[in-house]
Amino acid sequence: MPTLRQTVEVLAGVNLPALIEACVNRDGETVSSLAARLQEIGRGAARALCPARPVRRRVGRIIKKTAPVL
C-alpha cells in the first residue's frame, strides 16, 4: 500500500522533496506555500481522477486536509 506522500507524488507527477526545495528557495513561508501548492495539485488530481463533481469535491477535500500534514 503506497503512503500518502507517494500517492500525492504519483498524482501530481512531482517529487515532493524537489517541491519543498522550490518552495523554500522561493520565499520564507515554506509551509504555507507548500500547502497551497499541494492544494493546487489536489484540485488538479481530483479533476483528473474523478470526473463526477461530488466525488471530485470529496477527493479535493481529503487532499486539502492532508496537505499541511505532509
N, C-alpha and C positions, 0 to 999 in steps of 0.2 A: 504494500500500500504506500503510495507516494506521500510525502509530507506536504503540508500546506504550502511551504516555500517552493518545493519542486513543482507543485500544481500551478502556482502563480507564474513561475518561470516558464513553464511549458505554454500556458495560456497566453502569456504576454509575449513570448518569444524573446525574452530578455534574460540576462544573467543578473540576479539580484545584487551580488557584490559590486558589479560594474555600475549598476543603477545607483547604489548607495554612494559609491565613489563620485559619480557625476553630481549627485545632489550635494555632497559635502563640498566639492570644488566650486559649485555654482553659487551657493550662499551659505550663510551661517545657520539658517533654520533647517537643519538637516532633517529632523524628524517630521516636521510639518510638510516640508516639500516632498519628502519621500512618501508620506501618507497620501498627499494629494496626487502624486504620480501614480501610485498604486490604485487609487480610486479611479483615475482616468483609465488605467489598464483594465480594472474590474468592469467598468461600463462597457469598454470595447469587447472584452472577453464574454461578458454576459450577452451582448448583442450578437456576437458570432455564434455562441453556443446555443442560445435559446431564442429562436425567432418569435415564440409566443410571448406576448408582453407580460402577463402575470408572472410567468416563470423567470423571465429576464429580470424583472424587478427584484424578485427574491434572490437570485444569484448575485445581482449587483449589491444588494443589501448585505449579504453574507460576506462578500469580499470587502465591502466598505467597513464593516465592523471589525474584520480581522486584519485589515491593512496596518493600523497603528501597532498591532502586536508584533508584526514581523519586524 
